Amino acid sequence: MFSPTRLRRARQQRGLSRSQLHHELILLNVRRCRAMMDLWENGRSEPRASEVQALATVLQVPIAALYEPPGSEQ
C-alpha cells in the first residue's frame, strides 16, 4: 500500500517543498495539480503507478521506499 508518510519523509529528506516537488514532476511530464500532491501526502488519494515511478525518480529512492512493507500498518 502506498505510504503518504514515506512520501513526505522522502521529500523532506531531499530538502524539497511540495511546490518544488510539483515542479520536478512537471519536468517529467506528470501533469497533476499541486492540490493532488497534497492529497497524496495526506493519504486521501493515491498516485498512479507511473506517478509513483516519477516520484521515486525525483526523490532518488527506490519505488518500494514509497510503499508500506506487507503486513505493516501506517
N, C-alpha and C positions, 0 to 999 in steps of 0.2 A: 504494500500500500504506500502511495506517495506520502511523504512526510513534510508538512509545512514547516515544522521546527528545524528539520535538517536543511531545508532550502534557506530559511532565514539565517541559520548559523553559517552556512557556506557563503552566503552573500556578505555577511558581516566579516567573516574571516578574510575575504578578498578585499575588504575595505570599500565595498560598493554601496551606494544608496540605492533605493528602489528605482529612482529615476535613472541612475547610471546603468543599472542592470537592464532596464527597459530599453535604453538607447543601444546597448550592446546587442540585445536580442533583435532589434530592428535591423541592425547591420547584418544579421544572419537571416534576414527575411522572415522573422517571426513577427507577424503583424497582429499584435494583440494590444489592447489599450492598457494603460498603466493600472487602471482600476481592476482589471482581470488579474494582474500580478498580485495586487493586494488581496484578492480573494484566494489566490494560491497560498500566500503566506498565512492567511487567517484560517485555512482549512475549509473554506466554503465552496471551493471548486478545485478540480484537479487539472493540471495541464495535460495536453495530448502527448502521446509518445514522442512525436517529433519535437515538441516544445521541451520535454524533459531532456532530450538529447542536446538541444541548443543550450539549455540552462547548464547542463554538465560541461559543455564546451566553454562557455563564458566563465563559469565558476572554477574551471580547471579541476573538476572532481570526476570520479567515475560515476556513471549513471546510477549504479547501486547505492552510492552515497546519499542519494535523494529519496531513497525508499527505506521504510522500516524493515528490519530483518523479519523473516517469517516467524510468527508466533509471539511477536512483541506488541506491546500497546504503546500508543503515543502518549 
